[in-house]
Amino acid sequence: MEKWRWRKGKHLVVNGDGVGGGHDSVLFVF
């Protein structure tokens, strides 16, 4: 399962692996 992390601002950070070596995708929410 993907981890959804809330960061400051209006965007979400999705961690694919969560191990720290995976690709992180940034999703902008309006």
N, C-alpha and C positions, 0 to 999 in steps of 0.2 A: 504493500500500500504506500501511496505517496504522502509525504508529510507536508502539511500546509503551515507555513510560518508567517506570522504577522510582523511586518517590519514598519518602522516609522515612515509616515507618508501614506500614500494610497496605492500600495502595491503588495502583492503576495509573492512569497518566495517558495517555490516547490522543490523539494529535495527528492530526487529519484531514488538514490540508494540510501543516503543518510549516513553513509560511512565516512563521508568527507572527501571521497575521491570520485564521487559521481557528478554528473552534470546538473547544474542548478538552473532552473528555468524561472524567469521573473515574469509574473503576470500583472499587468496594470489594471486596476479596477477603478471605474468611474463612479 
